[in-house]
Amino acid sequence: MKPYKNRILILCLVLVAAFTAVYFRMNAMMIKNGDAYAERASSKSTKTLTLTGMRGTIYDANMTPMAYDRRSFNVTFYRDPSKSGDVERESYTRSILEAIRLVESNGKSTITEFWLKKDEDGVWRFDTGSGNEAVEAAREKQWRQNFYLVDTANIPHPEEELMNELLDKYFVLKILREEMEAQYGEPYAEGLKDEDVVLANEEVVVKVLAIWQASRMNAFNSQPVPIAYDVGFETVSEVEARTMNLDGISAQESSERVYPQKNIACHAVGYIGKITSDDQLAAYRAKGYPTDAMVGVSGIEASMEDQLSPYIAYRQGESVVEIDTRGKIVREIENTAPVDGNSIVLTIDHNLQAVMRSALQSTINQINREQRQQMESGTWQRRNATELARYEDMGYPVQLAKTGAMIAMDPNSGRVLGYVSLPDYDLSLFEGGIDPGEWSEIVNNEGNPLFDRAISAKDAPGSTFKLCTALAGLATGEITIDTRISDRGGFYETDKTNPAMCWIPASQRWKHQNQTVVEGLSNSCNFFFYTVGYKVGVKRMTEWAAQLGLTSRTNIELPGEATSFVGNQQMLYDPDVPIASQQTYKPLIAANTLRNLIKGIGEERNIEYEDERVNEIVKKLMDVAVSYDTRESWPRAIRDILIYDLNLPEQYISANYLGNTISTYIQDLYWTPNETIMMSIGQSITQITPIAAARYVSAIANGGTVYDAQIIDKIIAPDGTVVLDKEPVVANRIETDDIYFQKIREGMENVTSAENEGTAGEAFKNFKYKVAAKTGTSQRTKIDVENNSWLVCYAPADDPKIAVVVYIQNGFAGLRSANAAKETIRYYLDNYGGYEDSSVSEEYTVAE
């Protein structure tokens, strides 16, 4: 037992001796190297960096990339929050200056967005360029707080002193003066005033402070901020090589958006840009986006942002790294890889897009030449002399064909095959951020190339609307397939003084006699459709237009789609809708005219009416137009408003004929039977979009199925999994006798028949494929060359595989759009020749 105890004692003594030795050794090390260890420990810290993947790719139907991300490198700046003293700020500014020159020496540039701008008096004023007073104030407040330019009493520093304070605080002036001294000598530099130094280096000053601003405005992120995008490997190599001298400056892997197809389908694809509004920023920040994120601005890039974006919190990764005080990563401790955004496959084909774009532009150019030739004719000038003189007095030029849109659609599914709006723009200009000069050129282009006419332009459809009128007449039983109507000249049922008439000359009127609905369509006889529209009435006409999808959006997966509407009292003037939000300009004109009249009365009677009171009276007077069944009741109602609301004597009202005058002002707000017959031929106030026209003619072609327009085929995850395989959606199935659609289609086939002398017979004569079509010429002014040109068609006529809509503003006449449609149909049927049947889900989205 005793030997065992001795062994225990010996073991304890050994352990004590060992620990004592370790203690004295560690103590000696701390005494000898303590300062070095302390410096080493303080020079490193851990940091969690957010990792972002790649934005998803946008493909066409054949998996050709329309937009994709490629790997790139950015130069970044990171200010260690613990290093905020004067010495550190000066060191950072020197590094920033060196980084700017390094980047520029390799042909790239650093960021330049700085919110102090010099005014015409040479004073630096706060200006973020938002154009919104409230936004400017909020941004300035945040900017001042982040730069600590508010004193201890929370009183803002004077605006005119802000620039000087920044120059001093960040040692910009000191460093630049030193550089000028080194370059030009001490006597020269000392003789310069501070403002002279700034003026001589103004561009550099703005660049340096722009980088400091980016850092300060993103301070809460505690993340490096990009200061130069998509730099080359030379720049990356130099940054890495000079890492010890460039405090806070690093090169980081990133991605750059690429648009390889340039102008092709630019409105459908869209582009990305910076977050521009505070409301947007708040919404994106809630999803996990950084403030400098690039987000979808238009097209699919915008509408599918949540699918494409790699910035959403659950897709982001992170890297835990060890960094030194210069902001340099020493080593990575932990890594969670980010997930890329999903990719989108579109239904459009970029090759068809190119054909359509070229065909539409060529057609617009040809029409423009023909218009100019027409205007040189002496006969034309004499016929339009009065209007031309009026234009000249007002300084208005005659508007000729310059803009347009074209849609190609599968009539059996609603899938968009091609999508063009002209003028367009080059998406590749947005790669890496668009140059301000190029952006200015786009936004100041009088053709407004950013405006997507395919889904956002609304215009009177002209005679293309006669397809709707024909269906309404047949389906309501007001006409049958055997009903015959002859053009008698003036349509006196709605106006006995100035009756509406058909476009055909009296000498040719014999061609429009004894017409069934088939001949009515092939002849595009206005008198025929005046008669049908008058019989059907505006209420039922509106209902059938709704059935055909002409009063609702098509639900295409793009932002900015306008809603088509057909003329009726509610669209002309709805008393429950604010004047500024009415569908047409007529209520606004009436309101302004009435407002001026009332103010004139006040001036004459030395009475100053308050604006609020004037607006109330204007509203009451306008409502008279929709409150009575006949106009005969208007004068009494107007008189009562003037007496009891405006306190006018009855004698004054009578002496100045105010009842009749105001009745004249509001008469354009009253829907009349004459408006109904004009609506029935696609005039009046009816306005539809090209995309609505495409699904409308598709419904005629397929026998009454109205589809939602669809431009997205699939959504694909980064691993190739199909997240969504979209199927066609039925918006409405029109329940009526199929013979009605057959007869309408027969009429459309005759439109392109030269044998039947159809209105587009010569244009489609000897064309390779049999096309069914309807032309539309909608009047804009009294000058014929300013008319709009519409063409809706499908082919082959006996087995529709493609529907095409061409819309050219100021396109002279509907027939003149034919070449664009022919080129599109020829290419598509030659190369694809058909469509694939697909299952259809029914989801009724149009009013039953």
C-alpha positions in Angstrom: 0.0 0.0 0.0 2.9 2.4 0.9 4.7 2.0 -2.5 1.5 2.9 -4.2 1.2 6.1 -2.2 4.7 7.1 -3.0 4.0 6.7 -6.7 1.0 9.0 -6.4 3.1 11.6 -4.6 5.9 11.5 -7.1 3.3 11.9 -10.0 1.8 15.0 -8.3 5.2 16.6 -7.8 6.0 16.1 -11.5 2.7 17.7 -12.6 3.2 20.6 -10.3 6.7 21.1 -11.6 5.5 20.9 -15.2 2.7 23.5 -14.7 5.2 25.8 -12.9 7.6 25.6 -15.8 4.8 26.4 -18.3 3.6 29.3 -16.1 7.1 30.9 -15.9 7.7 30.4 -19.6 4.4 32.1 -20.6 5.1 34.9 -18.1 8.5 35.4 -19.7 7.0 35.4 -23.2 4.4 38.0 -22.2 7.0 40.2 -20.6 9.4 39.9 -23.6 6.8 40.0 -26.5 3.7 41.4 -25.0 3.6 44.5 -27.1 4.0 42.5 -30.3 1.3 40.1 -29.4 -1.1 42.9 -28.4 -0.5 44.6 -31.7 -1.0 41.4 -33.6 -4.2 40.6 -31.8 -5.6 44.1 -32.3 -4.7 44.0 -36.0 -7.1 41.2 -36.8 -10.8 40.7 -36.4 -13.5 38.6 -37.8 -16.2 39.8 -40.1 -19.2 38.3 -41.8 -19.5 39.2 -45.5 -22.7 38.7 -47.5 -22.3 36.6 -50.6 -24.5 37.1 -53.6 -24.9 34.7 -56.5 -25.7 35.4 -60.2 -28.9 37.0 -61.5 -31.0 34.4 -63.5 -30.8 34.2 -67.2 -33.6 35.3 -69.6 -33.8 32.9 -72.6 -35.9 33.0 -75.7 -38.1 30.0 -76.7 -35.0 28.2 -78.2 -32.9 28.8 -75.1 -30.9 31.6 -76.7 -29.8 34.0 -73.9 -31.4 37.4 -74.1 -29.9 38.5 -70.8 -27.4 36.8 -68.5 -24.8 37.5 -65.8 -21.1 37.0 -66.4 -18.4 37.0 -63.8 -16.6 40.2 -63.3 -14.5 42.1 -60.7 -15.2 45.3 -58.8 -12.9 47.5 -56.9 -14.3 48.1 -53.4 -13.7 50.4 -50.4 -14.2 49.3 -46.8 -13.7 51.6 -43.8 -13.1 49.8 -40.6 -15.7 51.3 -38.2 -13.1 51.2 -35.4 -10.7 53.4 -37.3 -12.3 56.8 -37.4 -9.6 59.2 -36.3 -7.9 61.9 -38.3 -4.9 59.8 -39.2 -7.1 56.9 -40.5 -9.3 59.3 -42.5 -6.3 60.9 -44.2 -4.8 57.5 -44.9 -8.1 56.3 -46.5 -8.4 59.4 -48.6 -4.8 58.9 -49.9 -5.7 55.3 -50.8 -8.9 56.4 -52.5 -7.0 58.9 -54.7 -4.5 56.2 -55.6 -7.3 53.7 -56.4 -9.0 56.3 -58.7 -5.8 56.8 -60.7 -5.1 53.1 -60.8 -8.6 52.3 -62.2 -8.5 55.2 -64.7 -5.0 54.2 -66.0 -6.6 50.9 -67.1 -9.4 52.6 -69.0 -12.2 52.3 -66.4 -13.8 54.9 -64.1 -14.9 55.1 -60.5 -18.3 56.1 -59.2 -19.2 59.8 -59.5 -22.6 60.2 -57.8 -22.1 63.0 -55.3 -25.0 64.9 -53.8 -23.4 68.3 -53.7 -23.4 70.1 -57.0 -22.1 73.5 -57.9 -24.8 76.0 -58.9 -24.5 78.9 -61.4 -23.0 81.1 -58.7 -20.3 78.6 -57.9 -21.9 77.5 -54.6 -22.1 73.8 -53.8 -25.7 72.9 -53.1 -27.4 69.7 -52.1 -29.1 68.0 -55.0 -29.7 64.2 -55.4 -31.5 64.7 -58.7 -34.8 63.2 -57.5 -36.9 66.2 -58.4 -39.1 65.5 -55.4 -38.9 68.1 -52.5 -39.9 65.6 -49.8 -37.4 63.0 -51.1 -34.6 65.6 -51.3 -35.3 66.7 -47.7 -35.3 63.1 -46.4 -32.1 62.2 -48.3 -30.3 65.4 -47.1 -31.2 64.7 -43.5 -29.8 61.1 -43.7 -26.7 62.4 -45.6 -25.9 65.0 -42.9 -26.4 62.4 -40.2 -24.2 59.9 -41.8 -21.5 62.5 -42.4 -21.9 63.9 -38.9 -22.6 67.3 -40.3 -25.1 68.2 -37.6 -23.8 69.9 -34.4 -24.4 68.8 -30.9 -27.6 70.9 -30.7 -28.9 69.0 -33.8 -28.7 72.2 -35.9 -27.7 71.5 -39.5 -24.6 73.2 -40.8 -25.2 75.9 -43.4 -25.5 74.3 -46.9 -22.8 76.6 -48.4 -20.3 75.4 -45.8 -20.8 71.6 -46.4 -18.2 71.3 -49.2 -15.5 73.0 -47.2 -16.2 70.9 -44.2 -15.9 67.7 -46.2 -12.7 68.8 -47.8 -11.2 69.5 -44.4 -12.6 66.5 -42.6 -11.3 64.0 -45.2 -8.1 65.9 -45.8 -8.8 66.2 -49.5 -7.6 69.8 -49.7 -4.4 69.1 -47.7 -3.5 66.1 -49.9 -4.2 68.0 -53.2 -2.2 71.0 -52.1 0.7 68.7 -51.2 0.5 67.1 -54.7 0.5 70.6 -56.4 3.5 71.6 -54.2 5.4 68.5 -55.3 4.5 69.2 -58.9 4.9 73.0 -59.2 7.0 73.9 -56.2 6.3 75.3 -52.7 6.0 79.0 -53.6 3.4 78.3 -56.3 1.3 76.1 -54.1 1.4 78.4 -51.1 0.2 81.3 -53.3 -3.0 79.4 -54.2 -6.2 80.0 -52.3 -8.2 76.9 -51.2 -10.9 77.6 -53.8 -8.2 77.7 -56.5 -6.9 74.3 -55.5 -10.5 72.9 -55.6 -11.2 74.5 -59.0 -8.0 73.0 -60.5 -8.9 69.6 -59.2 -12.7 69.7 -59.2 -13.2 66.4 -61.1 -10.9 64.5 -58.7 -12.5 66.2 -55.7 -16.0 65.0 -56.7 -14.7 61.4 -57.4 -13.0 61.2 -54.0 -16.1 62.5 -52.1 -18.4 60.3 -54.2 -16.6 57.3 -52.8 -16.7 58.6 -49.2 -20.4 59.3 -49.7 -21.0 55.7 -50.9 -19.2 54.5 -47.8 -21.0 56.7 -45.4 -24.5 56.1 -46.9 -23.9 52.3 -46.6 -22.2 52.5 -43.2 -25.0 50.5 -41.5 -24.2 47.5 -43.8 -20.6 47.3 -42.6 -19.8 45.9 -46.0 -17.3 46.9 -48.7 -18.9 49.3 -51.3 -18.1 49.0 -55.0 -16.3 52.0 -56.3 -15.5 50.8 -59.8 -17.4 48.1 -61.7 -16.3 45.4 -64.1 -12.6 46.2 -64.0 -10.0 44.2 -65.9 -7.5 41.7 -64.6 -4.7 44.4 -64.9 -6.5 46.5 -62.3 -7.2 43.5 -60.1 -3.6 42.5 -60.2 -2.3 45.9 -59.4 -4.8 46.3 -56.5 -3.6 43.0 -55.0 0.0 43.8 -55.6 -0.3 47.2 -53.8 -2.5 45.9 -51.1 -0.2 47.1 -48.3 -0.4 50.7 -49.5 -4.1 50.8 -50.3 -6.0 51.0 -47.0 -9.5 49.7 -47.4 -9.2 49.1 -51.1 -9.8 45.5 -52.5 -10.8 43.7 -55.6 -13.9 41.5 -55.2 -15.6 39.0 -57.6 -19.0 40.2 -58.8 -21.2 39.8 -61.9 -22.2 42.0 -64.8 -25.4 41.9 -66.7 -25.1 41.3 -70.4 -27.7 41.9 -73.2 -26.3 40.1 -76.2 -29.3 40.6 -78.5 -29.1 44.5 -78.2 -32.3 46.0 -79.7 -34.1 42.6 -80.2 -37.1 42.3 -77.9 -35.7 45.1 -75.7 -39.1 46.1 -74.4 -40.0 42.6 -73.5 -36.6 41.7 -71.9 -36.1 45.1 -70.1 -33.1 46.2 -68.2 -31.7 46.6 -64.7 -30.7 49.7 -62.8 -30.1 51.2 -59.4 -32.9 51.6 -56.8 -34.1 55.2 -57.4 -36.7 55.9 -54.8 -36.8 55.8 -51.0 -40.0 53.8 -51.1 -38.5 51.2 -53.4 -35.4 51.1 -51.2 -37.4 50.4 -48.1 -39.3 47.6 -49.9 -36.1 46.0 -51.2 -34.3 46.3 -47.9 -37.1 44.4 -46.3 -36.3 41.5 -48.7 -32.6 41.6 -47.8 -31.3 43.7 -50.7 -28.3 46.0 -50.3 -28.7 49.6 -51.1 -26.5 49.4 -54.2 -28.4 46.4 -55.6 -29.2 46.4 -59.3 -32.9 45.6 -59.8 -35.3 45.2 -62.7 -36.5 48.5 -64.1 -38.6 47.4 -67.1 -39.8 44.4 -69.0 -39.3 40.8 -67.7 -36.3 42.1 -65.7 -38.8 44.1 -63.6 -41.9 41.9 -63.5 -39.9 38.7 -62.6 -37.5 40.5 -60.2 -38.3 38.1 -57.3 -37.5 35.1 -59.6 -34.4 36.5 -61.2 -32.8 38.2 -58.2 -30.0 36.7 -56.2 -30.4 39.4 -53.5 -33.4 38.0 -51.7 -32.4 37.0 -48.2 -32.9 33.3 -48.5 -30.7 33.1 -51.6 -27.8 35.0 -50.1 -24.8 33.2 -48.6 -22.2 34.4 -46.2 -18.5 34.2 -45.6 -16.9 34.6 -42.1 -13.4 36.0 -42.6 -10.5 37.3 -40.7 -9.5 40.8 -41.7 -6.7 43.2 -40.7 -7.0 46.9 -40.0 -6.5 47.7 -43.7 -9.7 45.8 -44.5 -7.8 43.0 -46.1 -9.0 39.4 -45.8 -6.4 37.3 -44.1 -8.3 34.0 -44.3 -11.8 32.6 -44.6 -13.1 30.8 -41.5 -16.5 29.7 -42.7 -18.5 29.8 -46.0 -22.1 29.3 -46.9 -22.5 29.4 -50.7 -25.2 31.7 -52.2 -27.9 30.5 -54.6 -28.3 32.1 -58.0 -31.6 33.5 -59.1 -34.0 31.5 -61.2 -34.0 31.7 -65.0 -36.9 32.6 -67.3 -37.7 31.0 -70.6 -39.8 33.2 -72.9 -42.3 32.2 -75.6 -40.7 34.5 -78.2 -38.1 33.5 -80.7 -35.3 36.0 -81.2 -35.0 35.1 -84.9 -38.7 35.9 -85.5 -38.2 39.0 -83.4 -35.4 40.2 -85.8 -37.6 39.6 -88.8 -40.5 41.4 -87.3 -38.4 44.4 -86.2 -36.9 44.8 -89.6 -40.3 44.3 -91.4 -42.1 46.9 -89.2 -39.3 49.5 -89.5 -39.2 49.0 -93.3 -43.0 49.4 -93.5 -43.0 52.5 -91.4 -40.2 54.0 -93.6 -42.2 53.2 -96.7 -45.4 54.7 -95.4 -43.4 57.9 -94.4 -42.1 58.2 -98.0 -45.5 57.8 -99.5 -47.0 60.4 -97.1 -44.4 62.9 -98.1 -45.1 62.2 -101.8 -48.8 62.6 -101.2 -48.2 66.0 -99.4 -46.3 67.3 -102.4 -49.4 66.9 -104.6 -51.1 70.1 -105.5 -54.5 68.5 -105.3 -53.8 67.2 -101.8 -52.6 70.7 -100.7 -55.7 72.4 -102.0 -58.0 69.9 -100.4 -56.3 70.4 -97.0 -55.5 74.1 -97.3 -57.7 75.2 -94.4 -56.3 72.7 -91.9 -52.7 73.2 -93.1 -53.1 77.0 -92.5 -54.4 76.3 -89.0 -51.5 74.0 -88.3 -49.1 76.7 -89.5 -50.7 79.3 -87.3 -50.3 77.0 -84.3 -46.8 75.9 -85.2 -47.9 72.2 -85.5 -46.1 70.0 -88.0 -48.1 67.3 -89.9 -47.6 64.0 -88.0 -46.2 61.2 -90.2 -45.5 57.5 -89.6 -42.6 57.1 -87.3 -43.7 54.8 -84.5 -45.6 51.5 -84.2 -45.9 48.1 -82.7 -46.5 44.5 -83.8 -47.5 41.4 -82.0 -47.4 37.8 -83.2 -49.5 35.3 -81.2 -50.4 31.6 -81.3 -54.2 31.9 -81.6 -54.7 28.6 -80.0 -52.9 29.3 -76.7 -52.3 33.0 -76.3 -48.6 32.5 -76.4 -46.7 35.6 -77.7 -44.5 34.5 -80.6 -43.1 38.0 -81.4 -43.2 41.3 -79.7 -42.0 44.6 -81.3 -42.3 48.3 -80.4 -40.6 51.0 -82.4 -38.6 53.0 -81.9 -36.6 50.8 -79.6 -33.2 51.1 -77.9 -30.0 49.1 -77.5 -30.0 47.1 -74.2 -26.3 46.6 -74.4 -25.9 50.3 -73.5 -27.1 49.3 -69.9 -24.3 46.8 -69.4 -22.2 48.1 -66.5 -24.5 51.1 -66.1 -25.6 53.4 -68.9 -23.5 56.4 -69.7 -25.3 59.7 -68.8 -24.9 61.0 -72.3 -26.4 57.9 -73.9 -29.2 57.9 -71.3 -30.0 61.5 -72.1 -30.1 60.7 -75.8 -32.7 57.9 -75.2 -35.0 59.9 -72.9 -34.9 63.0 -75.1 -35.6 61.1 -78.3 -38.9 62.5 -79.6 -40.0 59.0 -80.5 -39.9 58.0 -76.8 -38.1 54.7 -77.4 -38.6 53.6 -73.7 -42.4 53.6 -74.2 -43.7 50.1 -74.9 -46.3 50.6 -77.6 -47.2 46.9 -77.8 -48.9 46.9 -74.4 -49.1 50.6 -73.3 -50.3 52.5 -76.4 -54.0 52.8 -76.7 -55.7 54.1 -79.9 -59.0 54.0 -81.8 -59.0 50.6 -83.6 -60.8 51.7 -86.7 -62.5 49.1 -88.8 -60.8 46.2 -87.0 -63.6 46.7 -84.4 -66.2 45.7 -87.0 -65.4 42.1 -86.2 -66.8 42.8 -82.7 -69.8 44.6 -84.1 -70.5 41.7 -86.5 -70.5 39.2 -83.7 -72.6 41.4 -81.4 -75.2 41.8 -84.2 -75.3 38.1 -85.0 -75.3 36.9 -81.3 -78.0 39.2 -80.2 -80.2 38.3 -83.2 -80.3 41.9 -84.5 -79.0 40.5 -87.8 -78.8 36.9 -89.1 -76.2 35.4 -91.5 -78.7 36.1 -94.3 -79.6 39.7 -93.4 -78.8 42.1 -96.2 -78.1 45.8 -95.8 -77.5 48.3 -98.6 -75.5 51.6 -98.3 -78.1 54.3 -98.8 -75.6 57.2 -98.4 -76.3 59.1 -95.2 -77.3 57.3 -92.0 -80.1 59.6 -90.9 -81.4 57.6 -88.0 -78.9 59.4 -85.6 -78.4 62.7 -87.3 -80.7 64.2 -89.9 -78.6 67.3 -90.5 -75.1 65.9 -90.8 -75.6 62.2 -91.2 -72.6 59.8 -91.0 -71.7 58.3 -94.4 -69.5 55.4 -95.6 -66.0 56.1 -96.9 -66.8 54.9 -100.4 -67.6 57.7 -103.0 -71.2 58.0 -104.2 -70.2 56.9 -107.7 -68.9 53.6 -106.3 -71.8 53.1 -103.8 -73.3 50.4 -106.0 -70.5 48.0 -104.7 -72.0 48.2 -101.2 -75.5 47.0 -102.0 -77.4 44.0 -100.8 -74.6 43.0 -98.4 -74.6 40.1 -95.9 -72.2 40.2 -92.9 -69.6 38.5 -95.1 -69.7 41.2 -97.8 -70.1 43.9 -95.1 -66.7 42.8 -93.7 -64.9 42.3 -97.0 -66.1 45.7 -98.2 -65.6 47.3 -94.7 -68.8 49.1 -95.3 -69.4 51.8 -92.6 -73.1 52.0 -93.4 -73.6 48.3 -92.8 -72.0 48.6 -89.3 -73.7 51.8 -88.5 -77.0 49.9 -89.0 -75.8 46.9 -86.9 -74.4 49.1 -84.1 -77.6 51.2 -84.0 -79.7 48.1 -83.6 -77.6 46.4 -81.0 -77.1 49.6 -78.9 -74.2 50.7 -76.8 -75.0 48.6 -73.7 -74.9 45.3 -75.6 -72.0 46.4 -77.8 -70.0 47.0 -74.6 -70.9 43.6 -73.3 -69.8 41.8 -76.4 -66.6 43.8 -76.5 -66.0 42.6 -72.9 -66.6 39.0 -74.0 -63.9 39.4 -76.6 -61.4 40.8 -74.0 -61.5 44.4 -75.2 -62.3 46.0 -71.8 -59.7 44.2 -69.6 -56.0 43.6 -69.5 -54.6 40.6 -71.2 -52.5 39.7 -68.1 -49.3 39.5 -70.1 -46.4 39.0 -67.6 -45.0 42.5 -68.2 -45.3 45.8 -66.3 -47.2 48.8 -67.7 -50.0 47.1 -69.6 -52.8 49.6 -70.3 -56.4 48.6 -70.1 -58.4 48.8 -73.4 -61.9 50.3 -73.3 -64.8 50.8 -75.6 -66.9 53.9 -75.9 -70.0 54.3 -73.6 -71.3 56.9 -71.2 -69.2 55.7 -68.3 -66.0 55.9 -70.4 -67.0 59.3 -71.8 -67.7 60.8 -68.4 -68.1 59.0 -65.2 -69.3 61.4 -62.4 -67.8 59.0 -59.7 -64.3 59.4 -61.1 -62.1 62.4 -60.4 -61.8 64.7 -63.5 -58.1 64.1 -63.8 -58.6 60.3 -63.8 -61.2 60.1 -66.6 -60.6 57.8 -69.5 -60.5 60.6 -72.1 -59.4 64.3 -72.3 -63.0 65.6 -72.9 -64.0 66.0 -69.2 -60.8 67.9 -68.5 -61.5 70.3 -71.4 -65.0 70.8 -70.3 -63.9 71.5 -66.7 -61.2 74.0 -67.7 -63.7 75.8 -70.0 -66.3 76.0 -67.3 -63.7 77.1 -64.8 -62.6 80.0 -67.0 -66.2 81.0 -67.6 -67.0 81.2 -63.9 -63.8 83.2 -63.2 -64.7 85.5 -66.0 -68.1 86.0 -64.5 -66.5 86.8 -61.1 -64.2 89.4 -62.7 -67.0 91.0 -64.5 -69.1 91.3 -61.3 -66.1 92.1 -59.1 -66.5 88.9 -57.1 -63.6 86.6 -56.2 -64.7 83.0 -56.1 -62.6 80.6 -54.1 -61.0 77.8 -56.1 -62.8 75.1 -54.0 -66.1 76.7 -54.6 -65.5 77.0 -58.3 -64.5 73.4 -58.6 -67.7 72.3 -56.8 -69.8 74.3 -59.2 -67.9 73.0 -62.2 -68.5 69.4 -61.0 -72.3 70.1 -60.6 -72.5 71.6 -64.1 -70.7 68.6 -65.6 -72.9 66.2 -63.8 -75.9 67.7 -65.5 -74.8 66.0 -68.8 -75.3 62.5 -67.2 -78.3 63.2 -64.9 -81.1 63.6 -67.4 -82.5 61.5 -70.2 -82.8 64.3 -72.6 -80.9 67.6 -73.3 -84.2 69.5 -72.9 -83.8 69.2 -69.1 -80.4 70.8 -69.1 -81.2 74.5 -69.2 -83.4 74.4 -66.1 -80.8 72.4 -64.1 -78.0 74.7 -65.2 -80.1 77.8 -64.3 -80.7 76.5 -60.8 -77.0 75.8 -60.2 -76.1 79.3 -61.3 -78.8 80.9 -59.2 -78.4 78.9 -55.9 -74.7 78.0 -56.0 -73.2 81.0 -57.8 -75.8 83.5 -56.6 -76.3 84.9 -60.1 -79.5 86.9 -60.9 -81.8 85.2 -63.3 -81.8 88.2 -65.5 -78.0 88.1 -65.8 -78.2 84.4 -66.7 -80.7 85.1 -69.5 -79.0 88.2 -70.8 -75.7 86.4 -71.2 -77.2 83.2 -72.6 -75.4 81.2 -69.9 -77.8 78.2 -70.1 -77.1 77.7 -73.8 -73.4 78.4 -73.5 -72.9 75.9 -70.7 -75.0 73.3 -72.5 -72.6 73.6 -75.4 -69.6 73.2 -73.1 -70.9 70.0 -71.5 -72.5 68.4 -74.6 -69.4 66.4 -75.4 -69.9 64.6 -72.1 -73.2 63.2 -73.1 -73.3 59.8 -75.0 -75.6 60.0 -78.0 -76.8 57.4 -80.5 -74.4 59.1 -83.0 -71.5 58.1 -80.7 -72.9 54.5 -80.7 -72.7 54.2 -84.5 -69.2 55.7 -84.6 -68.2 53.3 -81.9 -69.5 50.4 -84.0 -66.9 51.2 -86.7 -64.0 51.6 -84.2 -64.1 55.4 -83.9 -65.6 57.6 -81.1 -63.6 57.3 -77.9 -62.9 53.6 -78.1 -59.2 52.8 -77.5 -57.4 49.4 -77.5 -53.9 48.2 -77.1 -52.0 46.1 -79.8 -51.8 43.2 -77.3 -55.5 43.3 -76.7 -56.1 43.4 -80.5 -53.9 40.3 -80.8 -56.0 38.2 -78.4 -59.1 39.6 -79.9 -58.3 38.4 -83.4 -57.0 35.2 -82.0 -60.5 34.6 -80.4 -62.1 35.1 -83.8 -59.6 32.7 -85.4 -60.1 29.9 -82.9 -63.9 30.2 -82.6 -64.4 32.1 -79.4 -61.8 31.2 -76.8 -60.2 34.3 -75.3 -56.8 33.5 -73.8 -54.6 35.5 -71.4 -51.6 36.7 -73.3 -48.5 34.8 -72.2 -44.9 35.6 -72.8 -43.3 33.3 -70.1 -43.0 29.7 -71.0 -41.0 28.3 -68.0 -39.2 29.3 -64.8 -36.1 27.2 -64.2 -34.1 26.9 -60.9 -30.3 27.1 -61.0 -30.0 23.3 -60.7 -32.2 22.9 -63.8 -35.4 22.0 -62.0 -38.5 23.4 -63.7 -40.1 25.6 -61.0 -43.1 26.5 -63.2 -44.1 25.2 -66.6 -46.8 27.7 -67.7 -49.9 26.5 -69.5 -52.3 28.6 -71.5 -55.1 30.3 -69.4 -58.6 30.7 -70.7 -60.0 34.1 -69.8 -63.3 33.5 -71.4 -65.2 31.0 -73.7 -67.8 32.7 -75.8 -71.0 30.7 -75.9 -72.7 31.3 -79.2 -73.4 29.6 -82.5 -70.2 28.7 -84.2 -71.7 29.6 -87.6 -71.3 33.3 -86.5 -67.5 32.9 -86.2 -67.4 31.0 -89.5 -69.1 33.8 -91.3 -66.9 36.5 -89.7 -63.8 34.4 -90.7 -65.2 34.1 -94.3 -65.5 37.8 -94.4 -61.9 38.2 -93.3 -60.8 35.8 -95.9 -62.5 37.9 -98.6 -60.7 41.0 -97.3 -57.5 39.6 -98.7 -59.1 38.2 -101.8 -58.3 40.1 -105.0 -61.1 38.1 -106.8 -63.7 39.4 -104.3 -62.2 42.9 -104.4 -61.5 42.8 -100.7 -60.0 46.0 -99.2 -56.6 44.2 -98.8 -57.0 42.1 -101.9 -54.2 43.7 -103.9 -51.8 43.7 -100.9 -52.1 39.9 -100.4 -52.4 38.9 -104.1 -50.3 35.9 -104.9 -49.1 35.6 -101.4 -47.7 32.2 -100.5 -50.2 31.6 -97.6 -53.9 32.2 -97.4 -54.5 35.0 -94.9 -57.7 36.2 -93.2 -57.5 39.8 -92.2 -59.2 43.0 -91.3 -57.8 46.5 -92.0 -58.4 49.5 -89.8 -57.9 53.2 -90.6 -58.7 55.3 -87.5 -59.1 59.0 -88.0 -57.0 61.2 -85.7 -57.5 64.6 -87.4 -59.0 66.1 -90.5 -55.8 65.5 -92.4 -55.8 62.0 -94.0 -52.1 61.3 -93.8 -52.3 61.5 -90.0 -54.7 58.5 -89.8 -53.6 55.5 -87.8 -53.0 52.2 -89.6 -54.2 48.9 -88.1 -54.1 45.4 -89.5 -55.3 42.2 -87.7 -54.9 38.9 -89.4 -54.1 35.2 -89.0 -52.8 32.4 -91.2 -53.3 29.9 -92.7 -56.9 31.0 -93.0 -58.2 27.4 -92.8 -55.9 26.3 -90.0 -54.7 29.3 -88.0 -51.2 28.9 -86.5 -50.2 32.5 -86.2 -52.1 35.7 -85.5 -50.5 39.1 -86.3 -51.4 42.6 -85.3 -49.7 45.6 -86.8 -50.3 49.1 -85.4 -48.6 52.2 -86.9 -49.5 55.6 -85.5 -50.1 58.1 -88.2 -49.7 55.2 -90.6 -52.0 56.7 -93.3 -54.3 53.7 -93.9 -54.8 50.2 -92.6 -53.8 48.5 -95.9 -50.4 50.0 -95.7 -49.4 47.8 -92.8 -49.8 44.7 -94.9 -46.1 44.2 -95.8 -45.0 43.9 -92.1 -47.6 41.2 -91.5 -46.7 39.3 -94.7 -43.0 39.2 -93.8 -43.8 37.9 -90.3 -46.3 35.2 -91.5 -44.0 34.1 -94.3 -41.0 33.6 -92.0 -42.9 31.9 -89.2 -44.8 29.4 -91.4 -41.7 28.7 -93.6 -39.6 27.9 -90.5 -42.0 26.6 -87.9 -45.1 25.7 -89.7 -47.3 25.0 -86.7 -47.9 24.9 -83.0 -47.9 22.2 -80.4 -51.1 21.3 -78.7 -51.0 21.9 -75.0 -53.4 21.3 -72.2 -55.4 24.4 -71.1 -56.4 25.5 -67.6 -59.6 27.4 -67.3 -59.4 30.5 -65.2 -62.0 33.0 -66.1 -60.5 36.5 -65.8 -62.8 38.4 -68.1 -66.2 39.6 -67.1 -68.7 36.9 -67.9 
